[in-house]
Every structure is written in structure tokens, then in C-alpha cells.
Amino acid sequence: MGKQHADNVFGSKLAARQDIAASLWPTLGATLLYLVPGILLSLVFRTACFDAEGALRELSDVRLLAYAGAYLLATLLIDKPLYFGLTQFYALRRAGAYPTASMVTMCLGSAKLYAKSIRLTLVLALFSALWALPLAAVAYGAVYAVSLLLPNTFGWFVSWELVIVAVLVYACMVVRYQCAYTLLAERKDLGCWRAVRMSAETFRGHKREVFSLLLSFCFWFLLTLLLGGIPMIYVYPYFLLSVYHLFDRIRGVQIRVEPPKADQE
């Protein structure tokens, strides 16, 4: 790992921790305000489709598809506008501003922003699918070939390693698009499609840094899984703020919000 590479990755994480520490409770509050509705939606879907022991209820295929479709639609119409507001909160925080947690609900008070959050979600889903399909096909082919060549425990281990690598590569590609949210925070007139393309183009030639950043968060992701998702309230802002700072470092800019005049005197 080169010096510039390491400086970008670890410098971004340090800046993210400083951002959180400087505005801890608003940051955690904003994250919680976003996470709670999503958790409630998941609980409703789980209750509808699974019994108390976690077994799938005896539902017809049509009803099961209807429940899944309703959950996806609710996620699109409720969760994603809140996520848009959360990313704008993080984008301002990484720029030195001190937004309030209520910013998470900004799309609910503006039809224009609400529609923009939906459009951006659909554009991101399209770009993500363009990576998911070929990677899934390659991973499936590799796992199938390994199962034929090594039909034993070692082959099973290698198969899982291939799946993990495929997931990391996919995550590395998709994370690049997340900085479209910061571009929209900086340029209100920017279109969703253009923002996603600009975000991806900025990371061109810097995929190793994104990959290194993802690897450096593996401990946090594993800890979140082991503790039932509770650390997510800290890991979520830590990770996204790190991505945003890495984005700024790669493009060689430092976005700062002017402090109020009272603070300058």
C-alpha cells in the first residue's frame, strides 16, 4: 500500500471520527431517526411472513409475492427519502456544518426533494444491477467449477472464499455511487443520473482505496452482526463519512461550510 493510498484511507477514517466526536448526539440521533422506520418495516414484514419460531408461514405464492412487493414499495417510499435526508446531514457534517437531526425528514416536507430521492434510488438500483448480474454469474460459474474439481471440505472452503471476494468486489463497485448524494448536497441543480456518473468517474483509478476502506471496516461489520445490529448507530455514520472524506481526498477538494458571522467575530 503506497503512502498516498494509506493517507487517503486512514486519513478519511480519522476525519470521520472527528466529525462524529464534534457533533456526537445529533449524528447518532439522525442515524437513529433513519434506522427506526426501517426496523419497524422489517418487523412488520417478518411478522406477516414468519411465525414466532422463524419458520415461513404457509402462504400462497401470490400472497408471499404481494407481501414482498408491499415491503419493497414501502422501503422505496418511506426508507429511501429518509436515507436521502440522512446523507445530506452527513454531507454537511463532513463539511464542518452542524445540522440538526430533523434534517433526515427534509424530503417529507418537499415534493421536489421527495421525487428526487426516489429518482436517485432508481438510478442507483439500475447501476447496481449492472454490476450484480455479471458478478453473480461469474461467482456462480466459479463455485460450480470448484465443486466439480474439489468435491470435498477444501472445495467447500474455497467456494465460500470466492463468494466473499465476489461480495467485496460488488460492494467496492456500488460504494462508488454513494457519493452522488454528496454531489447533490453541493450542487442543488445537478441531475441524479449525472451525479451518479460523476461519482463513479471520480473513483476511476482509485478502486484499491475503496477496497482497502471496505476491508478496514470488516471488524465493525462483523461486530454489528454479532451484536444484533446495535453498533449500526455508530458504524453507519462512521462508514459513510469515511467514504465521503475519501471522495473529497481523491478529487483534491475540501468542502467547508462558512461558519455563522457570530462565530467569526
Secondary structure per residue as TSV (DSSP state, phi and psi in degrees):
chain	resnum	aa	ss	phi	psi
A	1	M	-	360.0	121.6
A	2	G	-	-69.3	164.5
A	3	K	H	-62.8	-44.7
A	4	Q	H	-64.2	-39.8
A	5	H	H	-58.8	-50.1
A	6	A	H	-65.5	-40.3
A	7	D	H	-61.8	-41.3
A	8	N	H	-64.6	-45.0
A	9	V	H	-69.8	-55.3
A	10	F	H	-76.3	-29.1
A	11	G	H	-66.5	-36.2
A	12	S	H	-66.1	-41.1
A	13	K	H	-67.1	-38.8
A	14	L	H	-64.1	-44.5
A	15	A	H	-62.8	-36.9
A	16	A	H	-65.0	-43.7
A	17	R	H	-62.8	-38.1
A	18	Q	H	-66.8	-39.5
A	19	D	H	-60.1	-44.7
A	20	I	H	-66.7	-44.1
A	21	A	H	-63.4	-35.1
A	22	A	H	-74.2	-19.8
A	23	S	T	-145.9	60.1
A	24	L	H	-63.2	-57.6
A	25	W	H	-68.3	-41.6
A	26	P	H	-60.7	-37.6
A	27	T	H	-67.2	-46.1
A	28	L	H	-66.4	-37.3
A	29	G	H	-64.3	-43.2
A	30	A	H	-63.4	-42.3
A	31	T	H	-63.8	-43.4
A	32	L	H	-65.1	-39.3
A	33	L	H	-62.1	-32.0
A	34	Y	H	-78.6	-42.0
A	35	L	H	-70.8	-36.7
A	36	V	H	-58.7	-49.8
A	37	P	H	-59.6	-37.7
A	38	G	H	-64.9	-39.5
A	39	I	H	-64.2	-42.3
A	40	L	H	-64.3	-40.9
A	41	L	H	-61.7	-42.0
A	42	S	H	-64.5	-39.0
A	43	L	H	-66.1	-39.8
A	44	V	H	-63.2	-44.9
A	45	F	H	-64.2	-41.9
A	46	R	H	-64.4	-42.0
A	47	T	H	-63.9	-36.6
A	48	A	H	-72.5	-32.4
A	49	C	H	-106.3	-18.1
A	50	F	B	-129.5	150.0
A	51	D	-	-86.6	-175.6
A	52	A	T	-63.7	-25.3
A	53	E	T	-90.3	0.5
A	54	G	S	89.2	5.5
A	55	A	-	-85.9	144.5
A	56	L	B	-66.1	131.4
A	57	R	-	-68.0	158.2
A	58	E	-	-79.3	87.3
A	59	L	-	-116.3	148.7
A	60	S	-	-69.0	157.1
A	61	D	H	-59.4	-37.1
A	62	V	H	-64.5	-45.9
A	63	R	H	-66.7	-39.6
A	64	L	H	-62.2	-42.8
A	65	L	H	-65.8	-35.8
A	66	A	H	-65.1	-42.6
A	67	Y	H	-63.8	-44.2
A	68	A	H	-63.6	-41.6
A	69	G	H	-64.5	-40.4
A	70	A	H	-64.8	-38.5
A	71	Y	H	-65.4	-44.6
A	72	L	H	-63.9	-40.0
A	73	L	H	-66.3	-42.2
A	74	A	H	-64.0	-37.7
A	75	T	I	-62.6	-43.4
A	76	L	I	-64.7	-43.4
A	77	L	I	-86.3	-21.3
A	78	I	I	-113.4	-53.8
A	79	D	I	-67.8	-46.1
A	80	K	H	-67.7	-39.7
A	81	P	H	-62.0	-35.9
A	82	L	H	-67.8	-37.9
A	83	Y	H	-63.8	-39.1
A	84	F	H	-58.5	-47.1
A	85	G	H	-62.6	-38.5
A	86	L	H	-63.3	-42.7
A	87	T	H	-66.7	-33.0
A	88	Q	H	-68.3	-36.3
A	89	F	H	-59.9	-50.4
A	90	Y	H	-62.8	-39.9
A	91	A	H	-62.0	-40.8
A	92	L	H	-71.4	-37.7
A	93	R	H	-63.6	-42.0
A	94	R	H	-69.4	-15.9
A	95	A	T	-93.4	4.9
A	96	G	T	95.8	0.8
A	97	A	-	-83.2	168.9
A	98	Y	-	-126.7	70.7
A	99	P	-	-70.1	160.7
A	100	T	-	-90.1	158.5
A	101	A	G	-61.7	-25.8
A	102	S	G	-64.5	-11.8
A	103	M	G	-62.5	-22.3
A	104	V	G	-57.6	-31.9
A	105	T	G	-94.2	15.1
A	106	M	G	-57.7	-35.0
A	107	C	G	-70.5	-22.9
A	108	L	G	-73.8	-16.9
A	109	G	G	-104.3	5.1
A	110	S	-	-141.6	115.6
A	111	A	H	-63.0	-34.1
A	112	K	H	-66.5	-46.7
A	113	L	H	-67.9	-37.7
A	114	Y	H	-60.3	-48.0
A	115	A	H	-63.5	-37.3
A	116	K	H	-66.0	-38.5
A	117	S	H	-64.7	-36.8
A	118	I	H	-68.5	-44.5
A	119	R	H	-60.7	-43.8
A	120	L	H	-64.7	-38.9
A	121	T	H	-60.0	-43.3
A	122	L	H	-67.8	-39.3
A	123	V	H	-64.6	-44.2
A	124	L	H	-63.3	-38.3
A	125	A	H	-63.3	-38.5
A	126	L	H	-65.3	-49.2
A	127	F	H	-62.8	-39.6
A	128	S	H	-64.8	-39.9
A	129	A	H	-65.3	-33.6
A	130	L	H	-64.7	-26.1
A	131	W	H	-89.8	-35.5
A	132	A	H	-65.4	-43.4
A	133	L	H	-63.7	-53.0
A	134	P	H	-65.8	-38.0
A	135	L	H	-65.7	-39.5
A	136	A	H	-64.7	-39.3
A	137	A	H	-65.4	-43.8
A	138	V	H	-65.5	-44.4
A	139	A	H	-63.2	-42.6
A	140	Y	H	-62.8	-43.3
A	141	G	H	-63.0	-41.1
A	142	A	H	-66.6	-43.2
A	143	V	H	-65.3	-39.9
A	144	Y	H	-64.6	-41.4
A	145	A	H	-64.4	-40.8
A	146	V	H	-64.5	-40.1
A	147	S	H	-63.7	-29.0
A	148	L	H	-79.7	-39.8
A	149	L	H	-81.2	-32.8
A	150	L	-	-131.0	74.8
A	151	P	-	-80.6	59.3
A	152	N	S	-148.0	-172.5
A	153	T	H	-62.9	-38.6
A	154	F	H	-62.9	-40.7
A	155	G	H	-62.5	-39.3
A	156	W	H	-62.7	-41.3
A	157	F	H	-63.6	-45.4
A	158	V	H	-61.9	-38.5
A	159	S	H	-61.1	-44.0
A	160	W	H	-65.6	-35.8
A	161	E	H	-63.1	-41.0
A	162	L	H	-64.1	-40.3
A	163	V	H	-63.7	-43.4
A	164	I	H	-62.6	-43.0
A	165	V	H	-62.8	-42.2
A	166	A	H	-62.3	-41.1
A	167	V	H	-64.4	-41.8
A	168	L	H	-65.6	-41.5
A	169	V	H	-63.5	-42.9
A	170	Y	H	-62.8	-45.5
A	171	A	H	-61.2	-38.7
A	172	C	H	-61.3	-40.8
A	173	M	H	-70.7	-40.8
A	174	V	H	-74.3	-36.3
A	175	V	H	-58.5	-32.6
A	176	R	G	-57.7	-31.5
A	177	Y	G	-77.0	-18.5
A	178	Q	G	-64.2	-24.0
A	179	C	G	-75.9	-1.4
A	180	A	H	-59.6	-32.7
A	181	Y	H	-64.3	-39.1
A	182	T	H	-69.7	-36.4
A	183	L	H	-63.8	-38.1
A	184	L	H	-69.0	-29.0
A	185	A	H	-71.0	-31.7
A	186	E	H	-82.9	-36.0
A	187	R	-	-127.7	99.3
A	188	K	T	-65.6	-24.1
A	189	D	T	-89.5	-0.4
A	190	L	-	-74.6	136.9
A	191	G	-	-78.3	157.6
A	192	C	H	-64.1	-46.7
A	193	W	H	-60.6	-45.5
A	194	R	H	-64.7	-38.7
A	195	A	H	-63.2	-42.5
A	196	V	H	-65.0	-43.4
A	197	R	H	-64.0	-43.1
A	198	M	H	-63.4	-39.2
A	199	S	H	-62.3	-46.9
A	200	A	H	-65.3	-40.3
A	201	E	H	-65.8	-34.7
A	202	T	H	-62.8	-36.6
A	203	F	T	-83.8	-0.8
A	204	R	T	-62.0	126.6
A	205	G	T	86.3	1.1
A	206	H	-	-126.6	24.6
A	207	K	H	-64.8	-30.8
A	208	R	H	-63.9	-35.9
A	209	E	H	-68.7	-39.6
A	210	V	H	-64.1	-42.9
A	211	F	H	-62.8	-42.4
A	212	S	H	-64.3	-39.3
A	213	L	H	-63.3	-43.1
A	214	L	H	-61.3	-45.7
A	215	L	H	-61.0	-37.0
A	216	S	H	-68.5	-16.5
A	217	F	T	-99.3	2.3
A	218	C	H	-58.4	-39.6
A	219	F	H	-60.8	-44.1
A	220	W	H	-65.6	-41.1
A	221	F	H	-64.4	-42.2
A	222	L	H	-65.3	-42.4
A	223	L	H	-61.3	-39.5
A	224	T	H	-62.7	-41.3
A	225	L	H	-65.4	-43.4
A	226	L	H	-67.3	-29.3
A	227	L	T	-101.8	22.0
A	228	G	T	68.4	24.9
A	229	G	T	87.4	-3.8
A	230	I	T	-59.9	-43.7
A	231	P	T	-64.9	-8.3
A	232	M	H	-56.6	-30.4
A	233	I	H	-62.4	-25.6
A	234	Y	H	-100.4	-39.6
A	235	V	H	-64.7	-37.5
A	236	Y	H	-58.0	-56.8
A	237	P	H	-66.5	-34.5
A	238	Y	H	-59.9	-46.4
A	239	F	H	-69.2	-50.5
A	240	L	H	-65.8	-39.2
A	241	L	H	-64.1	-36.5
A	242	S	H	-63.6	-42.0
A	243	V	H	-62.7	-43.5
A	244	Y	H	-65.1	-40.2
A	245	H	H	-68.3	-37.5
A	246	L	H	-62.3	-41.0
A	247	F	H	-58.2	-45.2
A	248	D	H	-65.4	-40.5
A	249	R	H	-65.8	-40.0
A	250	I	H	-66.9	-40.3
A	251	R	H	-86.0	-1.3
A	252	G	T	72.2	33.3
A	253	V	-	-128.9	159.7
A	254	Q	-	-131.3	106.0
A	255	I	-	-81.9	122.0
A	256	R	-	-129.8	140.4
A	257	V	-	-92.0	132.6
A	258	E	-	-63.4	129.8
A	259	P	-	-69.2	157.1
A	260	P	-	-58.5	153.5
A	261	K	H	-58.8	-34.2
A	262	A	H	-61.3	-30.6
A	263	D	H	-79.4	-19.1
A	264	Q	H	-86.8	-18.8
A	265	E	-	-79.5	360.0
